Amino acid sequence: MTATASPDINAELIGYGSKLVAVEPGGAEFIPLDARHGSPLQLLWTWTSPNMEFATVGVGILGPLAFGMSFWDTFLAIVLGTAVGAGTQGLLSMWGPRAGLPQMVISRSAFGFLGNILPAGLNALIAGIGWFAVNSISGALAMHTLVDGIPKGLCLLIVVVTELVLAFCGHNLVQAAERFAFPVLFAIFVIASVWVLTKAHPGAASQPIPGAFLIMVGATFGYAAGWNPYAADYTRYLAPDTRPVSVGFWAGLGVFWSCTLLETAGAAVVTAGQKAVDPSSFTNLVPTWLGKLTLIAIVIGAICANAINMYSGSLSFMAMGVRLPTRAARAAVAVGLGVVGTLLAFKYLNNTGAYENFLLVIAYWVGPWLGVVFVDRLLRRGTDSSRLYGDTRHVNLAGPIAMLVAGVLSIWLFSDQTKYVAPIPKAHPSIGDLTFEVGFVVAAALYLVLHRVLRSTSSAPVPERTNAFTKA
């Protein structure tokens, strides 16, 4: 699927416009100007609602529970890691209005058409299957806790079907779901989080494992940055002359405040005596009426998160260059990924112990990918990269090589998690896990060098300069 829509799909996208109850046509094509709608403010709830769920609370629980950190050290790690992930979310979101394309199609500039299969494929798997399974389990467990008579398996099916309906319909219905859920989730989670914080004991004794702080920074960055490969997916329908600063501000703020609040509440849960990464750990600390409301909010939040995961996962799959003989190609892919993710969720419905490792793995691949795309953006400033997005002959070996080398090198030397402790943290435990930082820096430096040595090639003509409405 190329970046340029066929005349028929182009007409259907214009007809789709701002309709809510309609299946978004096409796959990952350019959004025509006549179909553009929305405002930057909508990004506040687009990136707040999906974080208002128990998975976010679970990140904060890891600091004191898994890493033995104090409340205040955990809080500092949360703020630092989340700020970086939210900052990059804002920057990437700014690319969508002018490009009019999903994030993983824009990524072709740095990776080439075929080389882009590496990041797009990873994102399709992690978003459409991995995160889908994690959040579906979270929502199902909350529903089961709320109504004990409903079996966990049935709870999972109810959550999954709702998520798939939203993702199947596409962009407009997903955005509407986030908007309508926002005030409900905001009110419930703010009240519940404040209540939990009053039960906390911030001065509780701690016994952090070696390198705990940087491991926690990596986990919180991984959680926030997990949205980075989706960023432009939700800004490509905005008008191309939308103020970039406004786009970046509202997108970054939505991620930062929601993650920071709920993760901090998660850290407080442990200092208040709870010892499990489970919704009951949170609801045990609030009155029964508020606990029930919180469980309802957790279910809604999980659905909001997975509507985005499935939608963006399907876009990433289409960004790999896959062609399907249907006008609803993206919608069909969303259902296919959802089926696989559901099977995975059933397998791990009663085993959530791998959560820490999953968060760190997200940071491991996102760090090198960010290093490549940001340097590519700097190198191409002032030129029109849009010609590269749909060019099937565009080759840029520097991108996949830099990302692969940086990823392998950083994991081999710096990873520090339960499944694998690399040589450097093994020899110097106090440095913690520097995988995502090293991965970002190495990938950026390698791409800077390789981009000059391995000249990218393209069959598309090179325009002289670009204007504000086509600049990618």
Salt bridges, closest charged atoms under 4 A:
ASP8 OD2 - ARG327 NH2 3.46
GLU12 OE2 - ARG327 NH1 3.24
GLU24 OE2 - ARG236 NH2 3.05
GLU24 OE1 - ARG330 NE 3.58
ASP148 OD1 - HIS144 NE2 3.46
ASP376 OD1 - ARG380 NE 2.77
